[in-house]
Amino acid sequence: MSAFQGTVRPSLARIVEPGEGYEQHGDHYWGSGFFIAPQWLLTCAHVVGKGGAAVWRSEQAVGVVWQGGTATGRVVLAKPRPSVPEENRSRWEVPDIALVHVPDARDAPCVWLSERPPSIPAEISLHGWSRETGDLGVRDGLGQAQAHDTRTLLLTGVLPVEGVSGGPVVDRESGAVIAVVKAVGRSEGLAVPVTALHELYDLPGGDVLHTVLREHDRHHLRRYRDGGSDDWTRTQLKLRTRGAPGLTPDLRVHLYGLLAELPPPSGPGEVMELVEEVKARVLAEDFRSPIEQDPRSWREGAGLLHDLPDIRGKAKPHELDLDAVLLYAAKVARHTALTRRDTAAPQALRDLADWVTFRSEMARGPIAEEIGHALAPVLNGTDVAPPPTATVRENRSRARADVLVEVGEPDYGGRYPWRVKLLFDGRDVSPFDGDDRGVPRSQLRRTLRGPLASALRQGDSGENLAAVEALLPRQLFDEPIDAWRLIPDGADDDDYDEWDPPYMPLGRRRVVVIRDRRRNARDAIPEWRRLWNAADGPLAAVPLRDEAAVSGHGPSVRRESRPAAFGRLMGAERGSVPVYCGHVEHGDGFAAMSTALAAGHPLALWRRNGQNHDDCQEFHDRAGRFLAKAGSAAGLRDRIQELRVHASTPELAADSGWADGIAVLFDPPDRPPYGAEAISPPPMET
């Protein structure tokens, strides 16, 4: 059997009906689970779902039996979860996991959770309770884990029999739990990687997972220091080749225990920014993985620095790991000191810095020197002040990445293909999600809000929030993307407070701008480059439709011809920004916007809900004053989010109400450089 059989079993639990289910020979057994931290148990949602409505009302309705005793727990997080407690589900979609709080299991031993996506194929062992032989007992098996799809693993070589669902899958090489058994087949099984816990972070109350992982790492450091022979770290050490390079289990358990004492990261983008800095330094290459990871803790960032590929072929396997992890830990300490001065415990920072400094003697010379430089503010006790105000303002637009939302021209059925991408430094594009089959316009918001929320978490870094740049067909320029709210799938807007930051309208919290998909699909014309270079300021308003600034845009207004508009907009003074008080995705507004784009204008302001009004002159006057105050294209980008907040504030309506529903074209050439793959609908089938 697996070397981890004896280590896993104390962490295993039977999930049962409270009361009569505690009896091992009773008929009230639901499935398996395992402790991942003291008082916290992981299992499948379909396992606890056998308890019915009381479970989904988060009552103490889950019976738990383990080597240390019996207790009841309540489900804190689960996905999927019935829409109402009384619902009877026949299908349990991936991830099919549930987190159960068991207050009386304070001393329960816990498994070691992997801090990285599973390396597959992998030799594994699985563990759980079952009635396979008639009597209810613990069952263990050996097998292999292989890729099944993007969210599940296929288990072969061992059959996870009924009842093992909810039990742990252990990677026999790394000595970590990598998955939860989900389902049983005739000759194979299905498991969900523990990285599926990331999906629980995004549920209401999901921040409790930061506490759970903190207690997980504290538990394992405490067990290792206590000197027992059956703890996970010592078992992992026994499997390791003596003298092998890399981060050893004892170093790892100490590091993760120290990282656990710091405030958690705000999201995956903050972790990935430090990971990518370390990779670029250790590998001496501008290295960015083509696959976006989703780390939610500092420990997971360290996990992504194992098995670094030596691009230059000068290092043995794992030889770079220790350099990378120690430098990463130093950067985490420095970053935390700089950005979380009010919430980070000084002693926790000092303990981490002292530990990394002592171990930096194991790193190569240049890396050790850089570690010392990174830790100097923490170790020297100097006042780590926040950056000057100007720097903070400048860094606001320097998130890890901005997010591109590309919507293509519709196919013959009116379906719009879409893609979401990350834009790094305005140049490098990383595909994130998409569907070339497309959806009707009416479904764009509901379809895109999940992928967009995930991409923004990757782009955000601490207080620096990613911008949303929507590359749209011109017939979608009035789509209210700035008003979209990224609420979870299956929920309605009314279910969430619109002033809760994650669920605010996008444009209230971050920069949201429109860009023209058509002209970005080909090389920039000289007029576009010239007018962009002229947008460094000052800015001044010019009417998009000449007659609208004075007479509005009603049916009786005499319209400016398109040739006249083109000549006027082409000859506008340096820094001119077309402004319009109405919508632009059809009719005269559409023609006028197309003319401005043909003339090369990279900036424009308009009111996407501008119908049935008589304030066009006021709108143009106010927009002109706003542009003059913004001063430049960069100033316009910085101020648009603030303007939208003011426009939604009743007390400021007299001064800012004119901007309700305002849309902004902010469309620089070469962002990213021309040559990126064009998005288009699939060809028609013949």
C-alpha positions in Angstrom: 0.0 0.0 0.0 0.9 3.7 -0.2 3.4 5.0 2.3 0.7 7.5 3.2 -1.9 5.0 4.3 -1.2 5.4 8.0 -0.8 9.2 7.6 -4.1 9.7 5.8 -6.4 7.5 7.9 -6.5 9.7 11.0 -7.7 12.6 8.8 -10.5 10.5 7.1 -14.1 11.0 8.2 -17.4 9.2 7.7 -20.2 11.6 6.7 -23.4 10.4 8.2 -26.8 11.3 9.4 -26.4 12.8 12.9 -27.5 10.5 15.7 -28.2 7.0 14.5 -25.6 7.4 11.7 -22.7 7.5 14.2 -23.1 3.7 14.6 -20.7 2.0 12.2 -23.2 -0.7 11.3 -26.2 1.5 10.8 -27.8 2.4 7.5 -27.4 6.2 7.7 -24.0 6.5 6.0 -23.7 9.2 3.3 -20.0 9.2 2.1 -16.5 10.1 2.9 -14.6 13.3 3.7 -11.3 14.5 5.1 -10.0 17.2 7.4 -7.9 19.9 5.6 -7.5 22.0 8.8 -8.6 21.7 12.4 -12.4 22.0 12.4 -12.6 22.1 8.6 -13.6 19.2 6.5 -13.7 18.8 2.7 -16.1 16.5 0.9 -18.4 16.3 -2.1 -21.6 18.4 -2.3 -23.6 15.4 -3.4 -22.5 13.6 -0.2 -23.8 16.2 2.2 -26.7 16.7 -0.1 -28.1 13.4 1.2 -29.0 15.3 4.3 -31.7 17.4 2.5 -33.0 20.9 3.3 -31.5 21.1 6.8 -28.0 20.8 5.3 -28.6 23.6 2.8 -30.0 25.9 5.5 -26.5 25.6 7.0 -27.9 23.9 10.2 -25.7 21.6 12.3 -27.0 18.7 10.2 -23.9 16.9 9.0 -22.7 14.0 11.2 -18.9 13.5 11.2 -17.1 10.4 12.6 -13.3 10.2 12.7 -10.6 8.5 14.8 -10.8 11.3 17.3 -14.6 11.2 17.9 -18.0 12.2 16.6 -19.5 15.6 16.0 -21.9 17.5 13.9 -21.0 20.2 11.4 -22.6 22.6 9.0 -22.0 23.3 5.3 -20.3 26.7 5.0 -19.5 26.7 1.2 -20.6 24.4 -1.5 -20.7 24.3 -5.3 -23.2 23.5 -6.7 -25.8 24.4 -4.1 -29.5 24.0 -4.6 -31.3 27.3 -5.4 -33.6 26.6 -2.5 -32.9 24.2 0.4 -35.9 22.0 -0.5 -34.7 21.3 -4.0 -33.9 17.7 -4.9 -31.0 17.6 -7.3 -30.5 14.7 -9.6 -27.2 16.0 -11.1 -24.2 17.4 -9.3 -22.0 19.4 -11.7 -18.3 20.0 -11.3 -16.8 21.0 -8.9 -19.2 19.1 -6.6 -17.3 20.1 -3.4 -18.4 21.3 0.0 -16.6 22.8 2.9 -18.0 21.7 6.3 -17.2 23.5 9.6 -17.0 21.0 12.6 -16.4 23.1 15.7 -15.7 20.2 18.0 -12.9 18.7 15.8 -10.3 21.1 17.1 -7.6 18.3 17.4 -8.4 16.4 14.2 -5.3 15.5 12.2 -5.3 17.1 8.7 -4.0 16.1 5.3 -1.4 18.0 3.4 -3.1 19.9 0.6 -1.2 20.4 -2.6 -0.3 24.0 -3.3 -0.2 23.6 -7.1 -2.2 22.1 -10.0 -1.6 18.3 -10.2 1.2 17.1 -12.4 -0.3 14.4 -14.5 -0.1 11.5 -15.3 0.5 10.7 -11.6 0.8 7.6 -9.5 -1.9 8.0 -6.8 -3.5 6.4 -3.8 -7.1 7.0 -2.8 -8.8 6.5 0.5 -12.3 6.5 2.0 -15.1 4.6 3.7 -17.1 2.0 1.8 -19.3 -1.1 2.2 -17.4 -2.8 -0.6 -17.1 -6.1 1.4 -20.4 -5.7 3.1 -19.1 -4.2 6.3 -18.5 -0.4 6.5 -14.7 0.2 6.7 -11.8 2.2 5.4 -10.8 1.3 1.8 -7.5 2.2 0.1 -6.3 1.7 -3.4 -3.5 2.4 -5.9 -3.9 3.7 -9.4 -3.1 6.5 -11.8 -4.6 9.9 -12.4 -4.8 11.2 -15.9 -6.3 14.3 -17.6 -10.0 13.9 -18.3 -11.0 17.5 -19.2 -10.0 20.9 -17.9 -11.7 20.5 -14.6 -11.5 16.8 -13.7 -9.1 13.9 -13.4 -9.6 10.3 -14.6 -8.7 7.6 -12.1 -7.6 4.3 -13.6 -6.1 1.1 -12.2 -8.2 1.2 -9.1 -12.0 1.3 -8.8 -13.3 3.9 -6.4 -16.1 1.9 -5.0 -19.4 3.3 -3.7 -18.9 5.4 -0.5 -15.4 6.6 -1.3 -16.9 9.7 -2.9 -15.6 12.7 -1.0 -12.3 11.0 0.0 -8.8 12.2 -0.8 -6.6 11.4 -3.8 -2.9 11.4 -2.8 0.0 12.0 -5.3 2.4 9.2 -4.2 5.5 11.1 -5.5 4.8 14.6 -4.0 3.0 13.3 -0.9 0.1 15.7 -1.2 -3.6 15.5 -1.6 -4.3 16.6 -5.2 -8.0 15.8 -5.7 -11.3 14.7 -4.2 -13.0 11.5 -5.5 -16.2 12.5 -7.2 -17.8 9.6 -9.1 -17.6 5.9 -9.8 -17.7 4.1 -13.2 -17.5 0.5 -14.3 -13.7 0.5 -14.6 -12.6 4.0 -13.7 -13.4 6.9 -11.5 -13.5 10.7 -11.6 -11.9 13.2 -9.3 -11.9 17.0 -8.9 -8.5 18.7 -8.3 -8.2 20.5 -4.9 -7.5 23.7 -7.0 -11.3 23.6 -7.5 -11.4 25.3 -4.0 -10.7 28.5 -6.0 -14.3 28.4 -7.2 -15.5 28.6 -3.6 -13.5 31.8 -3.0 -15.8 33.6 -5.4 -19.0 32.6 -3.5 -20.5 34.9 -0.8 -18.5 34.2 2.4 -15.6 32.6 0.3 -13.0 34.6 2.2 -13.2 32.1 5.0 -10.9 29.9 2.9 -8.1 32.3 3.7 -8.6 31.3 7.4 -8.9 27.6 6.5 -5.6 27.6 4.6 -3.9 29.6 7.3 -4.9 27.0 9.9 -3.8 24.2 7.6 -0.3 25.6 7.4 -0.1 26.4 11.1 -1.3 22.8 11.9 1.4 21.2 9.8 4.2 23.4 11.2 3.0 22.7 14.7 2.9 18.9 14.1 6.4 19.0 12.6 7.8 20.9 15.5 6.2 18.6 18.0 8.5 15.8 16.6 5.9 13.0 15.9 6.9 10.3 13.5 3.6 10.2 11.6 3.2 13.7 10.4 3.0 14.5 6.7 6.3 16.4 6.5 8.4 13.5 7.9 6.6 11.0 5.6 7.4 13.2 2.6 11.0 13.5 3.7 11.4 9.7 3.8 10.4 9.5 0.1 12.8 12.2 -1.0 16.3 11.2 -2.3 18.9 12.4 0.1 20.8 15.4 -1.2 18.4 16.1 -4.0 18.2 19.8 -5.0 15.2 21.9 -4.5 12.9 22.9 -1.7 12.8 20.1 0.9 9.5 19.3 2.8 11.0 20.6 6.1 11.9 24.0 4.5 8.5 24.1 2.8 6.5 23.5 6.0 8.4 26.3 7.8 8.1 28.7 4.9 4.3 28.1 4.5 3.8 28.5 8.2 5.5 31.9 8.1 3.6 33.0 5.0 0.3 32.0 6.7 0.9 34.7 9.3 0.7 37.5 6.7 -2.4 39.1 5.3 -3.6 37.1 2.3 -3.2 38.4 -1.2 -6.1 40.4 -2.7 -6.4 38.0 -5.7 -4.4 35.8 -8.2 -3.0 38.8 -10.1 -1.1 40.1 -7.0 0.5 36.6 -6.6 1.2 36.1 -10.3 3.0 39.5 -10.6 5.6 38.4 -8.0 5.8 34.9 -9.5 6.5 36.4 -12.9 9.1 38.8 -11.5 10.9 35.8 -9.9 10.8 33.7 -13.1 12.2 36.5 -15.2 15.1 37.0 -12.7 15.9 33.3 -12.0 15.5 32.2 -15.6 17.1 35.4 -17.0 14.3 35.4 -19.5 11.1 37.4 -19.9 9.1 34.2 -19.2 5.3 34.2 -19.0 3.4 30.9 -19.0 0.8 30.6 -21.8 -1.6 29.1 -19.2 -3.0 31.5 -16.6 -2.9 30.1 -13.1 -5.3 31.1 -10.3 -3.4 31.2 -7.0 -5.3 32.6 -4.1 -2.7 32.3 -1.4 1.0 33.1 -1.0 1.8 29.4 -0.6 0.3 28.7 -4.1 2.7 31.3 -5.6 5.6 29.3 -4.1 4.1 26.1 -5.5 4.2 27.6 -9.1 8.0 28.0 -8.8 8.7 24.2 -8.5 10.1 22.5 -11.5 11.2 25.6 -13.3 12.4 24.8 -16.9 16.0 25.9 -17.4 15.6 27.5 -20.8 19.4 27.8 -21.2 20.0 24.1 -20.2 22.6 24.9 -17.6 20.8 23.6 -14.5 19.7 20.2 -13.3 16.1 19.5 -12.5 14.9 21.3 -9.4 18.2 23.2 -9.1 16.5 26.5 -9.7 13.6 25.8 -7.3 15.3 27.0 -4.1 16.6 30.2 -5.7 13.1 31.0 -7.0 11.2 30.2 -3.8 13.5 32.1 -1.5 13.5 35.2 -3.8 9.7 34.9 -4.0 9.4 34.8 -0.2 11.6 37.9 0.1 9.5 39.7 -2.5 6.3 38.7 -0.6 7.7 40.1 2.6 8.8 43.4 0.9 5.5 43.7 -1.0 3.4 43.1 2.2 5.4 45.7 4.1 4.8 48.3 1.3 1.2 47.6 0.6 -0.3 46.4 3.9 1.4 48.5 6.5 -1.7 48.8 8.6 -2.7 45.1 8.6 0.6 43.2 8.6 2.0 42.2 12.0 5.5 43.6 12.3 6.7 40.4 14.1 5.3 38.2 11.4 7.2 40.1 8.7 10.4 40.1 10.8 10.1 36.3 11.4 9.7 35.6 7.7 12.6 38.0 6.7 14.9 36.4 9.3 14.1 32.9 8.1 14.6 33.8 4.4 17.9 35.6 5.2 19.3 32.6 7.0 18.4 30.3 4.2 19.6 32.6 1.5 23.1 31.2 2.0 21.8 28.2 0.1 21.0 30.3 -3.0 23.3 31.3 -5.8 25.4 34.5 -5.2 23.4 36.9 -7.4 20.1 35.7 -6.1 21.3 35.8 -2.5 22.3 39.4 -3.0 19.0 40.3 -4.5 17.2 38.7 -1.5 19.2 40.9 0.8 18.3 44.0 -1.1 14.6 43.0 -1.1 14.5 42.4 2.6 16.5 45.5 3.7 13.5 47.7 4.6 12.1 44.9 6.8 15.3 43.8 8.5 16.8 47.2 9.1 13.6 48.4 10.8 13.4 51.4 8.5 10.1 53.1 8.1 8.5 51.6 5.0 6.4 54.5 3.9 3.9 54.2 1.1 4.9 55.6 -2.3 4.4 59.4 -2.9 0.9 60.3 -4.0 2.0 60.9 -7.6 3.4 57.4 -7.8 0.3 55.9 -6.4 -1.8 57.7 -9.0 0.6 56.6 -11.7 0.6 53.0 -10.5 -3.2 52.9 -10.6 -3.1 52.2 -14.3 -0.3 49.7 -13.8 -2.2 46.7 -12.8 -0.6 43.3 -13.7 -2.6 43.4 -16.9 -5.7 45.1 -18.4 -8.5 43.0 -19.9 -9.5 43.1 -23.5 -13.1 42.1 -24.3 -13.3 41.4 -28.0 -16.7 41.0 -29.7 -16.7 40.0 -33.3 -19.1 40.8 -36.2 -22.3 38.6 -35.9 -22.7 35.5 -38.0 -25.8 35.0 -40.2 -27.8 33.9 -37.2 -27.1 37.1 -35.2 -24.6 35.4 -32.8 -21.6 37.5 -31.7 -18.3 35.6 -31.2 -16.4 36.8 -28.2 -13.0 36.5 -26.6 -11.5 37.7 -23.3 -7.8 38.4 -23.2 -5.2 39.8 -20.9 -3.1 42.7 -22.2 0.3 43.0 -20.5 2.1 46.4 -20.7 -0.1 47.3 -23.7 1.8 44.9 -25.9 1.6 41.2 -25.0 -1.7 39.4 -25.4 -2.6 36.2 -23.5 -5.9 34.5 -24.5 -8.1 33.8 -21.5 -11.5 32.6 -22.7 -13.8 32.8 -25.6 -16.4 31.2 -27.8 -16.2 31.6 -31.6 -19.8 30.2 -31.9 -21.0 33.3 -30.2 -24.2 34.3 -28.5 -27.1 36.7 -29.3 -26.6 40.2 -28.1 -29.2 39.8 -25.5 -27.0 37.1 -23.8 -23.6 38.9 -24.0 -23.7 40.3 -20.5 -24.8 37.1 -18.9 -22.3 35.0 -20.9 -19.3 37.3 -20.4 -19.7 38.3 -16.8 -18.1 35.0 -15.4 -15.0 35.0 -17.8 -14.7 38.8 -17.3 -14.7 38.5 -13.5 -12.0 35.8 -13.6 -9.9 37.8 -16.0 -10.1 40.9 -13.8 -8.9 38.9 -10.8 -5.9 37.9 -12.9 -5.3 41.5 -14.0 -5.8 43.2 -10.6 -2.7 43.6 -8.4 -3.5 44.9 -4.9 -4.9 48.4 -5.2 -4.1 48.6 -8.9 -7.2 47.5 -10.7 -7.3 46.3 -14.3 -9.0 48.4 -16.9 -11.6 46.9 -19.2 -11.1 47.7 -22.9 -14.0 46.6 -25.1 -13.2 46.1 -28.8 -16.6 46.2 -30.3 -18.3 46.3 -33.7 -19.6 49.8 -34.2 -23.2 48.6 -33.9 -22.5 47.7 -30.3 -20.9 51.0 -29.2 -23.9 51.8 -27.0 -23.7 48.5 -25.1 -23.6 49.6 -21.5 -20.5 47.6 -20.5 -19.6 50.1 -17.8 -23.0 49.4 -16.1 -22.5 45.6 -16.2 -22.4 43.9 -12.8 -20.3 40.8 -12.4 -22.6 38.8 -10.2 -22.3 35.0 -10.0 -24.0 32.8 -12.5 -27.6 31.9 -11.7 -28.1 35.0 -9.6 -30.1 38.2 -10.3 -28.8 41.8 -9.9 -31.2 42.3 -7.0 -29.6 39.5 -5.0 -26.4 41.6 -4.4 -25.8 45.1 -3.1 -24.7 47.3 -5.9 -22.4 49.1 -3.5 -20.5 45.9 -2.5 -17.3 46.4 -4.5 -17.1 43.0 -6.3 -20.7 43.5 -7.6 -20.6 47.2 -8.4 -21.3 48.4 -11.9 -17.9 48.0 -13.7 -17.4 51.6 -14.5 -18.0 52.8 -11.0 -14.9 51.0 -9.7 -12.5 50.8 -12.7 -11.7 52.3 -16.1 -14.0 51.0 -18.8 -13.6 52.3 -22.4 -14.8 51.4 -25.9 -12.4 50.6 -28.8 -13.2 50.1 -32.5 -12.7 46.5 -33.5 -12.7 47.1 -37.2 -9.7 49.5 -37.4 -7.8 47.5 -34.8 -8.0 44.5 -37.2 -5.6 46.2 -39.7 -2.6 48.5 -39.6 -3.1 52.0 -38.3 -3.7 54.8 -40.8 -1.3 57.9 -40.5 -4.2 60.1 -39.4 -5.0 57.9 -36.5 -1.3 57.9 -35.3 -1.1 61.7 -35.8 -4.3 62.5 -33.8 -3.2 60.1 -31.0 0.2 61.9 -30.7 -1.7 65.2 -30.6 -3.8 63.9 -27.6 -1.1 64.6 -25.2 -3.0 67.8 -24.5 -4.6 70.1 -24.1 -8.0 68.6 -25.1 -11.0 70.5 -26.5 -14.5 69.4 -27.5 -15.6 69.3 -31.1 -19.1 68.3 -32.1 -19.4 64.8 -33.6 -22.5 66.1 -35.4 -22.1 69.8 -36.0 -25.8 70.7 -35.7 -26.3 68.7 -32.5 -24.2 71.1 -30.3 -26.8 73.8 -30.8 -30.0 72.4 -32.2 -29.9 68.8 -30.9 -30.6 65.8 -33.1 -34.4 65.7 -33.5 -36.0 64.7 -36.8 -36.6 68.3 -37.9 -32.9 69.3 -37.5 -31.0 70.0 -40.7 -28.2 67.4 -40.8 -24.6 68.0 -41.7 -23.5 66.0 -44.8 -21.0 63.2 -44.3 -18.3 64.8 -46.6 -18.7 68.1 -44.7 -18.4 66.3 -41.4 -15.3 64.4 -42.6 -13.6 67.6 -43.7 -14.5 69.4 -40.4 -13.3 66.5 -38.2 -10.1 66.0 -40.3 -9.2 69.6 -40.0 -10.1 70.0 -36.3 -7.4 71.5 -34.1 -4.8 69.5 -32.2 -6.3 67.7 -29.2 -9.9 67.9 -30.5 -12.3 65.2 -29.1 -15.6 64.5 -30.8 -18.6 64.9 -28.5 -22.2 63.9 -29.0 -25.3 64.0 -26.8 -27.0 60.9 -28.3 -26.4 57.3 -29.2 -24.1 56.2 -31.9 -24.8 52.6 -32.8 -27.4 53.3 -35.5 -28.8 56.1 -37.5 -27.2 59.5 -37.8 -25.0 58.9 -34.7 -23.6 55.7 -36.3 -22.8 57.6 -39.5 -21.1 60.4 -37.6 -19.0 58.0 -35.4 -17.9 56.1 -38.5 -16.8 59.4 -40.1 -14.8 60.4 -37.0 -13.1 57.0 -37.0 -12.3 57.4 -40.7 -10.8 60.8 -39.9 -8.5 59.0 -37.4 -9.9 60.3 -34.1 -8.8 58.0 -31.1 -11.0 59.7 -28.5 -14.7 60.5 -28.3 -17.4 61.1 -25.7 -21.1 60.4 -26.2 -24.2 59.6 -24.2 -25.3 56.0 -24.9 -28.8 56.6 -23.4 -29.2 60.0 -25.2 -32.8 59.9 -26.4 -35.8 62.1 -25.8 -33.9 65.0 -24.2 -33.5 68.7 -24.9 -30.1 69.3 -23.2 -27.7 68.8 -26.0 -26.2 72.2 -25.7 -25.6 71.7 -22.0 -24.1 68.3 -22.6 -21.6 69.6 -25.1 -20.7 72.6 -22.9 -20.2 70.3 -19.8 -18.2 67.8 -21.8 -15.9 70.5 -23.1 -15.2 71.7 -19.6 -14.5 68.1 -18.5 -12.1 67.6 -21.4 -10.3 70.8 -20.7 -9.8 69.8 -17.0 -8.7 66.3 -18.0 -6.0 67.9 -20.2 -4.7 64.9 -22.1 -5.6 61.4 -23.2 -4.0 60.0 -20.0 -6.0 62.5 -17.9 -9.2 61.5 -19.6 -8.5 57.9 -18.8 -7.8 58.7 -15.2 -10.9 60.8 -14.6 -13.6 58.8 -16.4 -14.3 56.4 -13.5 -14.6 59.4 -11.0 -17.0 61.1 -13.4 -19.2 58.0 -13.5 -19.3 57.8 -9.7 -20.3 61.4 -9.5 -23.0 61.0 -12.2 -24.5 58.1 -10.1 -24.6 60.2 -6.9 -27.9 62.1 -6.3 -26.2 64.8 -4.3 -23.9 65.6 -7.2 -26.5 65.5 -9.9 -26.6 69.2 -10.4 -22.9 69.2 -11.4 -22.4 65.7 -12.8 -25.8 64.4 -13.8 -25.1 65.4 -17.4 -22.7 62.5 -17.6 -25.3 59.8 -16.8 -24.8 57.0 -19.3 -21.6 58.5 -20.7 -19.5 56.4 -23.0 -15.8 56.9 -23.9 -13.9 55.9 -27.0 -10.3 55.5 -25.9 -8.6 53.8 -28.8 -4.8 54.2 -29.2 -3.1 52.6 -32.2 -0.7 49.7 -31.6 -2.3 48.6 -28.3 -1.4 45.8 -28.9 0.7 46.1 -32.0 -1.0 45.3 -35.2 -0.7 41.6 -36.1 -2.7 39.9 -33.4 -5.1 37.3 -34.6 -8.4 38.7 -35.8 -11.6 37.4 -34.2 -14.3 36.3 -36.7 -17.4 34.0 -36.7 -16.9 30.4 -37.9 -17.5 29.9 -41.7 -21.0 28.9 -42.8 -21.6 25.2 -43.2 -22.5 24.3 -46.8 
